[in-house]
Structure formats: C-alpha cells, structure tokens
Amino acid sequence: MDLNTLWFVLIAVLYIGFFVLEGFDFGVGILLPFLSRDKDPQAVDGKRRLMINAIGPHWDGNEVWLLTAGGATFAAFPQWYATMFSGFYLALFLLLLALIGRGVAFEYRSKDANPRWRNLWDWLIFLGSAIPALLLGVAFGNLVRGVPIDAEMNYVGGFFNLLNPYALFAGVATLLLFTLHGAIFLSLKTDGEIMEKAQATARRLWLVVVLVLLALLAATYFATDIYQRLGFNPGVVPLTGMVSILLTGFFLRKMRQGWAFVTTALAIAFSLVTAFLILYPRVMISSINLLYSLTIYNASSSPYTLQVMTVVAIIFVPLVLVYQGWSYWVFRKRLTTRSPMVY
C-alpha cells in the first residue's frame, strides 16, 4: 500500500468515526423536542435536560473527528480540499452554521429558567442536529454520483446541482439512520419514561430505515458507476451493512439494546465504506468527463509531506483513540431524572 492509498484509508476512517459517534449525538438532538413531550413544562425541561446530559460529555469530542478529517484532507489531498470546499461552499457553510448554533445552544439553554428561552435553544439543537445529518448524506451522495468538474479540477456547477434526487435521498437516509442510532443510544443511557419512549421509537423507526437503505442501494446502481466497479453482487461490505441493520430489528425485539447499538454503528460504518469503495482511487468524480476526476494521485501533496504526516499520525492517533475510549468508559453509567442536571 502506497502513502496515497494509506491516507485515503485514514481519511475514510476519520469520516466513519465521525458518522458513527456524532451520528447518535445528532439522533438525540433530532429526537429532543419529541420524546420530551409532556403537559407539565417542568417535566418537559427535566426530560430534555436528561437527554442532553446523555450526550453532554461526548458531543464536542465527537465533532473533532470531522475537524481532523477536514484537516487531513487539506494536508494530504489539497486539490481535493480546494475543489470540494469551493464547490460545496454554500452547503458546507450551512453545515458549519448549524454546528455552531448547536454548540451555542448546549451552553446557553440553561442560562435562564424561562421556558420560552429554553425552548428556543432546544429547537436550535434540533435544527443543529437535523441539518448536518441531512447535508452530510447529500454531500457523500454527490461525491459518489459525480459533480461537474472541468479539466482544470474546478467545480463548474451551482448550488442546485447538489440538490439532485439521489443526493437528497441519501441525505434522508442518513437523517433517519442517525435518528435510529440516537434512539437506541438513549435507550442505553437513560431510564424511566425517556428510555421507554426511545425503545418504542427505535422499534417503529427500524423498518422505515431498512426500506430506505434498500431503496438507496438500488438507486445507487442507477445513479453511480457501482456496477462497473463492484459488479452486480456488490460484495461483502455493502451486504454486511444491510445484514447489520436487519440484525438491529432482531436485537430490538429481544430488548438487547447494546447489541442493537453495535449493529446500527456497523450499518453506518459499512455504508460509508461502500461509498469510499465506489470512489477509490478517485476522491471526486467528474460528471462531465471521468478523465477529469480527482484521484488520490493527481490531488495529493508531495511524497515528503505524506511521509511526515504518516509519522505524526502514528504517534498521535493512538493517543487520541485511547483518550476518547477512556472518556466513554468514565461516563458509561445510565442516567436517571435523579442524576445531577448540568444543561
């Protein structure tokens, strides 16, 4: 494996880590206004604080995976970074704005006990979770489908080129999958009424997610070149993703939420691996002419840069993984309404 391929794989791993970990954060934020419904405003606030506390120790650390993926893309494949961030500029700006608003909402909602104040920030948490969940799916849908790139590696389309049916459907798929992931996480991390509502929501949502993912896989055969690259039988990776989401329903019925969370995480991971398999060795596909596509070779940094980055990654990536694993272990206990409320 050469260094170009190695860094393509590492960037894929960073995006997978972000989707799996931040995916349940987004799911909890999407469910925040709905699982907390109650006639008593104080009860509503208590339920919402419980849900936010469930992801409180993790959400900001999980976002670092996206920052690191963007930084690694810039350093290893600067032309990929330049073309993608210029072409997807408005969509990425909306994504950034939503993430900023979400982070501010987590910190500001408890600054005033007024129900209207807290409700405003809670809905901002919802929007700051739903919009990125949708846009990330749209972005990767466009990457595997192809976008207008000319011979000079410049994006020559407009914003509405990105809003094609396939990419929007991919966005809906990630939105629903993250919501299911978040519901299962809440059933693991909370107790009482929120846990029961989360379990019921996960069971209802599971079949919808299965149908949407099957439809997305079928649509991928028409919208991308997956058939030419992977064949009619897409192979172990996409099929493992589908088997994982099917097993989620089995574990939900058996009340094995821990295993259900593992299988939704695997479904997210293998879905994203499928996208990167369709891309490789390309990083952005040109819909104008496949010869104009950006690859891990014509979009990469110099060999010396990749060598230095590899040494740095070998030293620091294991440290980051150990630290984040330790943080999840420390905050592993289930929360109840009697737990200290922070947010």
N, C-alpha and C positions, 0 to 999 in steps of 0.2 A: 504494500500500500504506500503510495507516494504521499507527500505532505499535503498536496492539494486535496486529495481524497480524504485524508485524515481530518483536515479542517472542515470539510463538508460534513463529515460524520459528526464532529464535535458540535458544529452549529445546529445540526439536526437534534442532537441530544439536548442541547440547551433549550430549543423550542419545545421539545417533548416534555422536559422538566417543567417548563412554564405552563404548558397546556394542562398537564396532569395536576400540578399543585395549585396554580392560580385558578384552574377550572372549578374546583369546588368552592373557592372563595367567591368567584363570580356567581356560582349557583346559589350560594347562601344569600348574596346580595339581591339576586333576582327574586328569590322567594320571600325576602324580608317583609314586604307590605302585605303578603297574602297569608302566610302561616300565622301571623300575629293578630289576625282579626279577632276583635272582642268588643262587647258593648261598653266595657269599662276602660276609659282612656289610660288609667294607671296600669291596668293589666296589659294593654297593648304595648305600653312603653317597657314594661318588665319583660315581655316576650321578645321584643326587638333587641333589648339590651342583652338578653341571653344569647340570641342568635349571633349578634355582633361579637360578643365575648368569645364565642366558639372559634371564630377566625381571627380574633384580635391579636394573638401572639404570632400569627403566620402571614397575614396578607401582605405586609410591606416587604418581608423577606422573600416571599414568592415572586414579587414583581421584579426582584433583582435578576431573576433568570432571563426576563425579557431584555433588560438593560445589557446584560452580559452578552446575550445573543446578538443584539444590535452592535455592540462594541466589537465583538469577534468578527461579524460580517464586515464592518468598516475596516478592520485591520487586515483580515485575511483576503477578502474579496472586495476591494474598494470600488471597482466598477459596478459590481452587483449592488452595493450600498447606494452608489450615486444614482443609478438608473431606477432602482426600486423606490428610493425615498423621494426622488423628483417626480416620478410617475404616479406614485400613490400619495402624493404630498397632502392633499386635502383630507383623504381618508385617514392617514396617519395623524394629521393634526386633530381631527375629531377624536381619534383614539386617545391621544395624549391629553386632550382637554377633558375627556371623560375620566381618565385615570387620575388626573389632578383633582377634579371635583370630588371624586370618590374618596381620595385620601383626606382632603379638607373636611368632608362630611363626617368621616370617622372621628376626627378630632374636635369638631365644633358642635356636634349634636348635643352633647351633654353640658355645654356651657350655659344653657338656660333651660329651666324646667318647664317653660311654656310649651304645651302640646303642639301648638302650631309651628313653633320654632323647630322642634324635634321632628315633626312630620315632614317639614320642608327638606331637612337634611337626609331623612330616611329615604325620601323619594329620589334624592340626588344619588344616594348609594345604589338604589335600584337602577337608575339610568347609567351610572358609572360602572355598573356590572354588566347590564344588558347590551349596551352599545359596543364595548370591546369584544364581548362574546360573539356578537354578530359580525363585527368588522374583521376580526381575526379569521373567521371562516371565509368571508368574502375575499380577503387578501390571498389566502392559500388556494382558494378556488381559482382565482385569476392566475396564480403562479403556475398551476398545473394545466390550466386551459390554454394559456398563452395570452400575451398582450402585444399591442403594436409597438415594436422596436425596430428602428431602422438600422442601416449598415454601420452607422457611427455609434451604435449602442445607446441611442437616445429614445426615450419613450415619446411617441408622437400621437398618442391618443388623448382623450379628455377624461374628465371625471366620470362621465356617464358610460364610458366604455367599460368601467369596472363594475357597473351595475347590471350586468347581464344575468339572464335567468339562472344559469348554472352556478355562478359565484354567489348569487343571493340565496340559492337553495343550500349551498354549502354553509353559508352564514346561519341560516335557520337550523341546520343540523348541529352546528357547534353550540348554538344557543340552547337547544333542547338537551343536548348531551351534557353540557355543563350544569344545567338545571337539575338533571337527574343525579349527576355526581354530587352536587351540593346537597340535595335532599338526603342522599344516603349518608353523607358526612354528618349532617345534623342528627340523623338517627343514631349515629355512633357517639356524638359528642354531647348530646343534651338528654334531658329526662322529662318525664311528665307529658304535658299536652303537646309541646313542640315536637318531642320525639314521636308521639303517636301520629301527629299531622304529617311529619316528614316521612314516616314509613308509608302512610296511606298515599301521599303524593308520589313517592317513588314507585309504588306498585301501579298506580294509574298511568304514570308517565312512561314507564318502561316500554310498553307495547308501541306507543307512538314513536319513541326513539328508534326502536328496531325497524319499524316500517320506513321511517325517514332515512335511516342509514342504508337500508336495502335499496331504496329508490335512488339515493345518491350514488351508490356503487354502480347501479345500472346506468344512470345518467353519465357517469364518468366514462363509460365505454363509447358514448356518442360525442361527448364534449372534448375529450382529450385523446392522446395517442397511446393510451394504456394498452390497447390491444396489440399494437405493433411492438411495444416494449416488453409487456409481461405475458401476452398471449391470452387466449380465451379463458384458460384457467389462470387467475392472477397470481397463484402461488400461496405459500404458507402464510405470509404476513397479512394480506387482506382477509383471508379466511379465518386466521386466528383472531383478528379484531371482531369479526362477526360472531364467531363462537363465544368470545368473551362477553359480548353484550347479550347473547342468548342465555349464557350461564347466569348473568345478573338476575334475570327473572326467576330462575330456579332458586337462587340463594335468597332472593327477597321473599319468596313464598315460604321458604324454610326458616325465615327470620334469622338468617346468617348475614347480618349487615356488614360485618368485617370482610367476609369473602365477596359480598356484593360490591363493596368499595374497591377491592382489589381488581375485580373484573371490569368495572367501569374505567378504572385507571388504565388497565391493559387495552380496553377498546379505544380509548383516546390515544394512547401511545402507538398502537399498531395502525390506527387510521392515519396518523401523521407520518409514520414510517412509510406507509404506502405512497403518500404524497411525495416524499423525498425519493422513493424508488422511481416514480414516474419522471421526476426531474433529472436525476443523475445520468450523465455528468453535467447536465445543464443546471443553471441556477435560475435563469429566467428564459422562458420560451417566447420566441418572436412569432406572432400570428401573421406577420407579413411574409416572412421567409424564414424557414427553420435554420438556414445558414447564418442568419443574423442573431441567433440565440446566444445568450451569455453562458459560458461554461466555467467550470472550475479552473480552466487553464487561461482563457483569454480575459477573465475578470479578476485574476488573482494578483496578490502582491508578489514581490520578488522572493526567490527561494530563501535568501538570507533572512528576510522578515519572517517568513513562515517557520524557519528554524528557531529563531529567538522566541517567537510566540509559543512554540511547542515546549521549549524548556520551561517557560513561565507557567504554562498550563499544567505541566507535570508536577510542578512544585505546589501550586496554589489550589488547583481544582480539588484534590483530595481533602485539603484542609477545610474548604468551604462545604463540601459534602458532609464531612464529619460534624462540623458545627451545626449545620441545619438539621441533620439527623438527631443530634443531641437536643436541639430546641423542641423538636416534636416529641421526644421522649419525656422531657421535663413537663410539657403541657399535655400529656396524654390522657389525663383524667376526665371523666364525664362531668359536665356542668349541670347544675340544677338552679332553680329560682332562688335557692338559699345560698348559692355561691356569691362571692363578692362581685358587685357590678361595677365595671370600670367605665364603660362607654355611656 
